[in-house]
Amino acid sequence: MRLGLLQYGVGRPADVAAFARALEARLEEGRAGADLLVLPEYACVELGAGLVGGEATDEATELAAMVAAAPAILEAMRDAARRLGVWLLPGTLPMRRADGAVVNRAPLIAPDGRMAVQDKRAMTRFESERWGVTRGEDPKVFDTPWGRIGISVCYDVEFPKHVRVQVQQGAWLILAPSCTDTLAGFNRVRIGAQARAMENQCYVAIAPTVGLAPWSAALDVNRGHAAVFGPVDRGFPEDGVLARGALDQPGWVFCTLDPARLDAVRRDGQVLNHRDWPAAPFARPTPAVFA
């Protein structure tokens, strides 16, 4: 598989039509180099300011406008995938569930427009305390022409069990779209993604929003770079980094991934992390006795 990850420079579209045109232009740049294109978490929230008249005066107003427009935004994403004939993870959208709760939802869209979704499970403090976004459904896996993959959105990839259950169900690649406003936040995602790749002997890919957007209440500052991580073992780079982009710079990062390399290292690595994951929870620790 040839994977394309977009370091997404936050823009300022005036409406959904403008967002759709800009999205298609970005995807046109990436589709020549990749089979599957991945955009960051909340990338479409760049549209929020335009939906409320050009300036998002506060986070609640911006979120309400995004939730109201989410069906139209999602349809624009599906249209782009269909017109360009690409597999697309277009980032995430804040969407309202049938019960009224707002969740952070990542759609995976096939070239014919068919779609399946993964909700973000673990909420950051910003999402839960200031935005009122609710945790979504448990981890899923997605069957694609290249095999089974998983999606662990941003904060989710910092938790071993979220990725582990996806790997146990056959996912060899985990996509982790992200949106962070500090280097510390970005590095938490990066370190989590590297750890998940090491302990599961799988591939994990991150794709962030980048740049300054003072007109947006939620996306005002964006830090990070795209990267692909693999096992830190035989047949892979000594740091496990297969590809990475330049920090905070917009643009595409491409990487070719072969699941057969994972099979080989899981059979005959220097260590066998995937096999040696504890099959059952550890017992509650008891105090050690000094003699």
C-alpha positions, 0 to 999 in steps of 0.5 A: 500500500502507498499511504499519503498523509497530509500535514494540513495547513489550516485555511479559511474557507467562506462556506461549504462549497469553498471548503469542498473546492479546497479539499478536492485540490488538496486531494488532487495533489496527493492521489498521484502518490498514494492509494489511501489518503489521510487528513488530520483530526478536525481539519474541516473545523477550519470552516467554522469561522466562515459559517458564522460570518468570518470570525469565530468569536467563541468555541461554542458558536463555532462548534454549533455551526460545524455540527449543523453543517456536518451532513453537508461537509460529509457529503462534500468529502464523499463527493471528492472521494468519488470524483477522484476515485480514492480511498479517503480518511478525510479527518474527523467531524463533530457530529450529532448522534441520534441521542443528541450527543456530539461525537468526534467521528472519523469516516473512512470513504471508499472510491465509490462513496461507501463509508464506515466510521470510527468515533473517538473514544477518549476525550481530551479536557478541551473536548469534554470540558469546553466543547462538550464533545462526548466519547464515542463507540468502541474501537472498530476495524475496517476491511480494505483492498490491502487488508484490515486497518484500524483508526485511533483518533489523536488521544485514543492512540495514547492508550494501549488497549484501544489499538490492541483490540484493533490489532487483535482483530487483524488490523496491521495498520493504525491511522491516527489523525491528530490536532494538537496546539502545542509541541507537548500535545503533539509529542504525546501523540507521536510517542503514543503512536511509536509505542503502539507500533513497537508493542504490537509490531504493526504500522501506525501513521499520524497526520496533524493540522499545522499552522496559525489560524487566529480567526478560528476559536478551536484551530488557532494554533496547530503543531506537528508533523506527519509520520509513519512508525513500524516495529523497532526490530529487524528489517526496519529502521533502528528508530522505527521511523519509516517516514516523517515530514517537516515540523509545522510545514504544510504538505504531503508525506508518502510511505509504502507499507508492506504487511509481509514485513510485519509477518516476518518480524512477528515470526523472527524478530529480536523480540516478539512483542506481538506474541508476548503481550500478556494474555490476561490482566496482571493480578493486583500488585502486592507489597514486596517483602524485604528480607 
